[in-house]
Amino acid sequence: MYKGRLRFIITFMFLVFSVTLNIYLFNNRHEEIENITETISDSECHLYPTNQCLIDFPAETETFANLYKAYSISGDNIIFMDFKLSGSITNSIKDKYGIEPDAKLIRNIQHLAFFFLDFKISFRDGDKISLFYRDADSKIVYMRYKNRSKKSIYEAFLTETNGKEIYLSQTGAYIEPCIENGPFIGCPQTKLTMLNGNLQPVFIVSPHSEIKTPFDATVIAVNSNNRTGGSVELYYEKYHKTAFFGYIGNISSLISVGKRIKEGTIIGYSGFDKEKKYDGIIYYLKGQDAVTSPFLFHHLERKSIKENDMVNLSITKSFYRRWLQRGLNYEKLF
């Protein structure tokens, strides 16, 4: 009987000790949890998605339109867009992101496609465009264009050479070829403007640059305008084409209606459109009332970067293709 009572006392003491220990451990654990909770609540971190914190991804932020942000290879803030065309480019962006795109961005897309598609714009519904553009000036630093009808993919990478920003293809070729037998000195870059319902290139030449006729021609029209710059129309008799030159600052005194001029004759000098703030020279051709791009008419020289520059291009391609994948993954969250 004595042994039974002793066993009961020992069992009872063990139970009391276990309960006391559990209460002590529970209180300590509760205090730790409260401390952890206080630490989290004091942080400026907002969880998004629910299991990730934005401070873990310093290059990625969120805007009201759920636009993915990153940085360019030169450290500029850039913004990602990826959309399929349905109607106009502007409406396609509006439908997906709910924002009004910058007009400069739209023209930049058209400009690259103009050279992707052999000097014409032929977007179709279902074509897909992915791009990063600089937040500061809306200039595209990388664009990937998938043409549905041709089942082709084109890429453009913005890089800098000799102090100028240029676009290169994935093979290292300059996106804009040079006109070998054109009216301009060197290889001027271009931008697009709407002329007679068609997007046509404006050649960005230095102020007061010489503009020469590339072929023997007859002068059929001369117009001088102090606000918008003068214009000259020539007829290339050998090719049965009418050439239009606009935004000429100073027209040569040798140019007059009806006069025949020889190849290499100076037509005038580049100027500036004070009314529309345009620089450069408009140059296009017409045949049987159809507007023709000078890139389709003239002989072209397609340049590529030097072999020792291909390493830098490879780095650039890898950089933006990784950002492309991250941008696509980000948009899957929505």
Buried (B, 14 or more C-beta within 10 A) or exposed (E): EEEEEEEEEEEEEEEEEEEEEEEEEEEEEEEEEEEEEEEEEEEEEEEEEEEEEBEEEEEBEBEEEEBBBBBBBEEBEBBBBBBBBEEEBEEBBBEBBEEEBBEBBBBBBBBBBBBBBEBBBEBEEEBBBBBBBBBEEBBBBBBBBBBBEEEEEBBBBBBEEEEEEBBBBBEBBBBBBBBEEBBBEEBBBBBBBEBEEBBBBBBBBEEEBBBBBBBBBBBBEBEEBEEBBBBBBBBBEEEEBBBBBBBBBBBBEEBEEEEEBEEEBBBBBBBBBEEEEBBBBBBBBBEEEEBBBBBEBBEBEEBBBEEEBBEBBEEBBEBBBEBBEBBEEBBEEE
